[in-house]
Amino acid sequence: MFLDWLLASFHHLAVFSLAGILAAELALTATVLDGRTVLRLARIDAWFGLTAAIVVGAGLSRVFFAAKGFDYYAANTFFWIKMALFVAVGLISAVPTFSFIVWRRQVRADAAFRPPAAEVSRLRRALYAEAALFALIPLCAAAMARGYGI
């Protein structure tokens, strides 16, 4: 029982951290992006990737080592919807990540670099799409935890 609680706690902390990082990216891209902000966004996005990996690791640990076990999750429709949503968020997150990498290089080459408004707008649409899909994940988790989807 302790392992189940520990893995669930670690998983939830990582998920909430991921939500916070996504919110930080949205907040920072709502302002005028100067070189310093671009570098900050690139660092924050690196944390997004690391935290997403922790979410996956903790989640898989729950699937294989926690109380409900693999069979419960494998048979649950909401589990697979949740996984598909997480994959979609991950794929969409490639857009901001790529932009941050390119912009960081440009800032390092020219400290006066400012990302074009059209690129920032495209990036913010991707971040909002991520946030919208990410918001559906806890709904699936709550349904799954209550036995729906079996």
SVG drawing of the C-alpha trace seen along z (x, -y; Angstrom):
<svg xmlns="http://www.w3.org/2000/svg" viewBox="-18 -45 45 53">
<polyline fill="none" stroke="black" stroke-width="0.4" points="0.0,0.0 2.9,-2.4 4.4,-1.9 1.1,-2.6 0.7,-5.8 4.4,-6.8 4.1,-6.2 0.7,-8.0 2.1,-11.0 5.2,-11.2 3.1,-10.9 0.7,-13.6 3.5,-16.0 5.1,-15.6 1.8,-16.1 1.1,-19.3 4.7,-20.5 4.2,-19.9 1.0,-22.0 2.9,-24.8 5.7,-24.7 3.1,-24.9 1.4,-27.9 4.8,-29.6 5.5,-29.2 2.1,-30.7 2.6,-33.6 6.1,-34.4 5.1,-34.3 2.2,-36.8 4.8,-39.5 7.3,-41.1 10.0,-38.5 13.5,-39.9 16.7,-37.9 16.6,-37.3 13.0,-36.0 13.9,-33.7 16.7,-32.2 14.5,-31.8 11.8,-30.1 14.4,-27.7 15.5,-26.7 11.9,-26.3 11.1,-24.2 14.0,-21.9 12.4,-21.4 9.1,-20.6 10.8,-17.8 12.5,-16.4 9.3,-16.6 7.3,-14.9 9.8,-12.1 9.3,-11.9 5.5,-11.8 5.9,-8.9 8.3,-7.0 6.1,-7.5 3.0,-6.6 4.5,-3.4 5.8,-2.5 2.2,-2.8 1.0,-0.6 3.4,2.2 4.1,1.9 1.1,0.3 -2.0,1.8 -4.3,1.9 -1.8,3.6 -1.3,3.8 -4.5,5.8 -6.7,3.0 -5.0,0.3 -4.7,2.3 -8.5,3.1 -9.5,-0.5 -10.6,-2.7 -9.9,-5.9 -6.4,-4.8 -5.8,-4.6 -7.5,-7.9 -5.3,-9.4 -2.2,-7.9 -3.3,-9.2 -3.9,-12.7 -0.4,-12.7 1.2,-11.6 -0.7,-14.4 0.5,-16.9 4.0,-15.6 3.8,-15.9 2.4,-19.4 5.1,-20.4 7.7,-19.8 6.5,-23.1 7.5,-25.3 10.6,-23.3 11.9,-23.7 11.1,-27.5 12.8,-27.9 16.0,-26.1 16.1,-28.2 15.4,-31.5 18.0,-30.7 20.6,-30.2 19.6,-33.5 19.8,-35.3 23.3,-33.9 24.4,-35.1 22.6,-38.5 21.6,-39.8 19.1,-42.2 17.1,-39.4 13.4,-39.5 11.2,-36.6 8.8,-37.7 5.2,-38.3 3.9,-35.7 6.2,-33.0 5.2,-34.0 1.5,-33.8 2.0,-30.3 3.9,-29.2 1.1,-30.4 -1.5,-28.6 0.5,-25.4 0.9,-26.1 -2.9,-26.7 -3.6,-23.4 -1.2,-21.6 -3.0,-23.2 -6.5,-22.3 -5.5,-18.6 -3.6,-18.5 -6.7,-19.7 -8.6,-16.6 -6.0,-14.2 -7.2,-14.6 -10.8,-14.0 -9.8,-10.7 -7.7,-9.9 -10.7,-10.6 -12.9,-8.4 -10.4,-5.6 -9.8,-5.8 -13.6,-5.3 -13.8,-2.3 -15.3,-3.8 -14.0,-2.6 -13.7,1.1"/>
</svg>
